[in-house]
Amino acid sequence: MPVKTSTKVASPIIRQIKDSRDALDYFESVSLQTEDEKTQDIIMRFPTVYIHNWKESDDFEVYVGESNDIFKRTRQHYDSSSDKSAWQSKLLEKDARLFINKKMDQNEAKYPVEKAKGRSAKYNEL
């Protein structure tokens, strides 16, 4: 007889914004401030998977990355967008979107708040 197991998985935090420096600045300085304190803390201090997404012909293209500092890393991508040979130039040319995804259940297990808060160390270095 199979054994039933139950695993509680936390809901991810996913935010979608226009993929531009102005939209990122607005999200960081205005929209983020309307989130509850725990959500703000998670977005600001824990690793983030992010997706740059734009339409190319009939298909969509994406760039997927992960960063401990979503705002700094995304601004680095924007700084590279003037190079027409780089994928980041698509962010200026297309109607691009940025998806910010926090994997709460995985982050909470890998990065316990009491050990990780305010640090950029990898989970195996805590």
Secondary structure, 3 states (H helix, E strand, C coil): CCCCCCCCCCCCEEEEEECCHHHHHHHHHHHHHHCCHHHHHHHHHCCEEEEEEEEECCEEEEEEEEECCHHHHHHHHHHCCCCCCCHHHHHHHCCCEEEEEECHHHHHHHCCHHHHCCCCCCHHHC
